[in-house]
Amino acid sequence: MSVDLPATMTAVEISEPGGPEVLRAVTVPVPQPGPDEVLIKVAAAGVNRPDAFQRQGAYPPPKGASPLPGLEIAGTVVQVGAGVSDPAVGDDVCALVTGGGYAGYCVAPAPQCLPVPGALSTVEAAAVPETFFTVWSNVFDRGRLQAGESILIHGGSSGIGTTAIQLCKAMGARVFTTAGSDEKCAACTALGAERAINYRNEDFAAIVKELTGGKGVDVVLDMVGGDYIARDIDVMATEGRHVSIAFLGGAKVELNMMKVMLKRLTLTGSTLRARPVADKAAIAVALRDRVWPLLADGTLRPVIHATFPLAEAAAAHALMESSAHIGKIVLTV
């Protein structure tokens, strides 16, 4: 099944590696879904740090992925490939994709599509997949966070951070976070963090140790890397789990492994984009079961800082790289 489709569409491509100015609107053919895929008419697309890394030439798309940036979208299914029974043509969905989101139409694996939760707008729905898939996979699958445990989330005002604060709080954890200004810290506490620590003038390790009575936290979600890792280990509880998802402060670290051994710590991490569809499908099932009801009833809600028309993707990237935003930036199509 399908609806009448145009032959071409507007998309934003990376003309060459560089700054935001290398993003440009172009006319390209509308892609076609293969088996187990659907074609989505894109209404909105989330902007994420990996998009900027790809634009800079530091994060090439996986083999077979669209060269266009954009890892999450929301819109309406307009065509389905062989073997697809769900979603169907006409369904409003949000989807995690490996690329191609900055466009009028985008192909997505059917198992990576989820219905738009009833309480969310299309713009909000487009801001959900990348962060919620990432947080669920890393905090709850790899980090094994349980109700009653505690977590330290770095970058609390980012898209990942604002998602993690809300989700961990909703699942019954104590939440501590770091952010780079008093305004951002206030936003984090409003979302449910017990304490937001301004890393520019406060020692997060000392504060978290004090707040946990010297025990430390059970889980750390780290997107900074560099010298943060050793400080994270100092503030972790016995049997704690450290999860790395990015290295904005550097991927090479120096550790005292004796502390890891004495505390019986687990150091882990993951990337999402290049994982097989089956892995992402399993995350989607967990999200639909455990998280989608909380989005539908308004318990959780993505934080939208700003929206830009698709043609202004360069301005959206410039804002993201300024780190002046709180939450997510979304392109509207």
C-alpha positions in Angstrom: 0.0 0.0 0.0 1.1 3.6 -0.6 -0.2 7.0 -1.4 0.7 9.2 -4.4 4.2 10.5 -3.8 6.3 13.1 -5.5 9.5 12.1 -7.3 11.7 14.5 -5.4 11.9 16.2 -2.0 13.8 18.9 -0.2 16.6 17.6 2.1 19.5 19.1 3.9 22.9 17.7 3.0 26.4 18.1 4.3 28.2 19.7 1.3 31.7 19.1 2.8 33.1 18.6 6.3 33.0 21.8 8.3 30.9 24.2 10.4 27.2 24.7 10.4 27.4 26.7 7.2 28.2 23.5 5.1 24.6 22.4 5.6 22.6 23.2 2.5 19.1 22.6 1.2 19.0 20.4 -2.0 16.4 18.6 -4.1 16.9 14.8 -4.1 14.8 11.8 -5.1 12.3 10.5 -2.6 13.8 7.2 -1.1 12.0 3.9 -1.4 11.4 1.5 1.5 12.9 -2.0 1.2 11.6 -5.1 2.9 10.7 -4.6 6.6 11.0 -0.8 6.1 8.5 2.1 5.8 8.6 5.5 4.2 7.6 8.4 6.5 6.5 11.8 5.4 8.5 13.8 7.8 6.8 16.5 9.9 9.7 17.2 12.3 13.2 15.9 12.9 15.3 16.1 16.1 18.8 17.7 16.1 21.5 15.8 18.0 25.2 16.1 18.8 26.0 13.1 16.5 24.6 15.1 13.6 27.2 17.8 14.3 29.9 15.2 14.6 28.9 13.8 11.2 28.8 17.3 9.7 32.4 17.8 11.0 33.5 14.6 9.3 34.1 12.8 12.6 31.1 10.4 12.7 30.5 8.8 9.2 27.2 7.0 8.7 27.2 3.2 9.0 27.4 1.2 5.7 24.2 1.4 3.8 22.8 4.3 5.8 21.6 7.6 4.2 24.4 10.2 4.0 21.9 12.8 5.0 22.0 13.8 8.7 19.1 13.2 11.1 18.7 10.3 13.5 15.1 10.8 14.7 11.9 11.9 13.0 8.1 12.1 13.5 5.5 12.0 10.7 3.0 9.9 8.8 3.7 6.5 7.2 3.0 6.8 3.4 4.4 3.6 2.0 5.4 0.2 3.5 7.8 -2.4 2.2 7.4 -6.1 1.8 6.7 -7.9 5.0 5.4 -4.9 7.0 2.1 -5.2 8.8 2.8 -2.6 11.5 2.9 0.3 11.2 0.4 0.9 8.4 0.0 3.6 5.8 -1.6 6.6 7.5 -0.2 5.9 11.0 1.4 8.8 12.8 4.8 7.5 14.2 8.1 8.6 15.5 11.2 6.6 14.5 14.8 6.1 15.2 16.8 6.1 12.0 20.5 5.8 11.0 20.4 8.9 8.9 18.2 10.8 6.4 16.0 12.6 8.9 16.7 16.1 7.6 14.3 15.6 4.7 10.8 15.7 3.5 10.6 11.9 3.4 12.7 9.3 5.3 12.9 5.5 5.3 12.9 3.8 8.7 13.0 0.1 9.8 9.5 -0.8 10.8 10.6 -2.2 14.2 12.2 1.1 15.1 8.9 3.0 14.6 6.6 3.7 17.6 3.2 5.4 17.7 3.1 9.1 18.6 2.1 9.1 22.3 -1.3 10.8 22.5 -0.2 13.6 24.8 2.6 14.8 22.5 2.7 17.2 19.6 4.5 16.1 16.4 7.5 18.4 17.3 7.7 16.7 20.8 7.4 13.3 19.2 10.4 14.0 16.9 12.5 14.8 20.0 11.8 11.4 21.6 13.5 8.5 19.8 17.2 9.2 19.9 17.3 10.3 23.6 14.8 7.7 24.9 16.4 4.8 23.1 19.8 5.9 24.3 18.8 6.4 27.9 16.8 3.2 28.2 19.5 1.1 26.6 22.3 2.6 28.7 20.8 3.4 32.1 18.3 0.5 32.5 19.8 -2.2 30.3 23.5 -1.7 30.7 23.5 0.3 34.0 20.7 -1.9 35.5 19.3 1.1 37.5 16.6 0.0 40.0 14.0 1.8 42.0 15.6 3.1 45.3 19.1 3.4 43.7 20.8 6.6 42.9 22.3 8.0 39.7 24.6 10.8 38.7 23.8 12.2 35.3 26.3 14.5 33.6 25.1 17.1 31.1 21.7 17.3 32.8 20.4 20.2 30.6 21.2 18.4 27.3 18.6 16.4 25.4 20.0 13.2 26.9 20.2 14.7 30.3 16.6 16.1 30.5 15.3 12.8 29.3 17.4 10.8 31.8 16.4 13.0 34.8 12.7 12.5 34.1 12.9 8.8 33.3 15.1 7.9 36.3 12.9 9.9 38.6 9.8 8.3 37.2 11.4 4.8 37.8 11.9 5.6 41.5 15.7 6.5 41.6 17.4 9.4 43.4 18.8 11.7 40.7 21.8 14.0 40.9 23.1 15.9 37.9 25.7 18.4 36.7 25.1 21.4 34.5 27.0 24.5 33.4 25.0 27.4 34.8 22.6 28.2 37.6 19.8 28.6 35.0 20.5 25.1 33.7 20.7 23.7 37.2 17.3 25.2 38.1 15.8 23.5 35.0 17.3 20.2 36.1 15.8 20.4 39.6 12.4 21.4 38.0 12.5 18.2 36.0 13.1 16.1 39.1 16.7 16.1 40.0 17.2 16.1 43.8 20.4 18.2 43.4 21.8 19.9 40.3 25.5 20.8 40.6 27.0 23.7 38.7 30.3 22.1 37.6 31.8 25.5 37.0 32.0 26.5 40.6 31.1 23.3 42.6 32.8 20.0 43.2 30.3 17.4 42.1 32.1 14.5 43.7 32.2 16.1 47.2 28.6 17.2 47.0 27.3 13.8 45.9 29.3 12.0 48.5 27.8 14.3 51.2 24.3 13.8 49.9 24.6 10.0 49.9 26.1 9.9 53.4 29.5 8.8 51.9 28.0 5.8 50.1 28.2 7.3 46.6 25.9 6.6 43.6 24.9 3.3 42.1 25.1 4.4 38.5 26.9 7.2 36.6 25.8 8.2 33.1 28.8 10.0 31.6 29.0 11.9 28.3 32.1 13.9 29.2 34.9 11.4 29.5 38.4 12.8 30.0 39.3 13.5 33.7 35.6 13.1 34.7 35.9 9.3 34.6 38.4 9.1 37.5 36.2 11.6 39.5 33.2 9.5 38.7 34.9 6.4 40.1 35.6 8.2 43.4 31.9 9.0 43.8 30.6 5.6 43.0 29.2 3.1 45.5 30.3 -0.4 45.9 29.0 -2.6 43.0 28.3 0.7 41.1 28.0 0.8 37.3 29.6 3.5 35.1 28.1 4.0 31.7 29.9 6.0 29.0 27.9 7.3 26.0 30.1 10.1 24.7 33.5 11.7 25.2 33.1 15.5 24.9 36.1 15.9 27.2 38.3 13.2 25.5 38.2 9.5 25.0 41.6 8.7 26.5 41.6 8.4 30.3 43.9 7.4 33.1 42.4 5.3 35.9 43.4 3.8 39.2 42.1 0.3 38.6 42.6 -0.6 42.3 39.6 1.5 43.1 37.6 -0.3 40.5 38.6 -3.7 42.0 38.0 -2.7 45.6 34.5 -1.3 44.9 33.8 -4.2 42.4 32.7 -1.6 39.8 31.4 -2.2 36.3 32.6 0.1 33.6 30.6 -0.1 30.4 29.2 1.9 27.6 27.7 1.7 24.1 26.9 3.5 20.9 23.5 3.1 19.2 23.6 4.1 15.6 25.5 1.2 14.1 23.8 -1.5 16.2 21.6 -4.0 14.2 17.9 -3.5 13.8 17.2 -6.4 16.1 18.9 -4.7 19.0 17.0 -1.5 18.4 13.8 -3.4 18.0 14.2 -4.9 21.5 14.7 -1.4 23.0 11.6 -0.2 21.1 9.6 -3.1 22.7 10.8 -2.1 26.2 10.0 1.5 25.6 6.5 0.8 24.3 5.8 -1.3 27.4 7.5 0.7 30.1 7.8 4.3 28.9 5.1 5.0 26.3 2.3 5.0 28.9 4.3 7.7 30.9 4.6 9.8 27.7 0.9 9.3 26.9 -0.3 10.4 30.3 2.0 13.4 30.5 4.3 12.0 33.3 7.2 12.4 30.9 7.6 15.1 28.3 10.5 16.0 26.1 11.9 19.5 26.7 11.9 21.6 23.5 14.2 24.6 23.6 13.7 25.8 20.0 12.4 24.8 16.6 13.8 25.9 13.2 12.5 25.3 9.6 14.3 22.6 7.8 16.1 25.1 5.6 17.6 26.7 8.7 19.4 23.6 9.9 22.6 25.6 10.0 21.2 27.9 12.6 19.9 24.9 14.6 23.4 23.4 14.6 25.0 26.7 15.6 22.6 27.0 18.6 23.4 23.4 19.6 27.1 23.9 19.5 26.8 27.1 21.6 25.5 24.9 24.4 23.1 27.7 25.2 20.0 25.4 24.9 18.2 23.4 27.5 16.6 20.2 26.1 16.1 19.5 22.5 16.2 21.4 19.2 13.9 20.3 16.4 13.6 21.0 12.7 10.1 21.4 11.2 9.4 20.2 7.7 
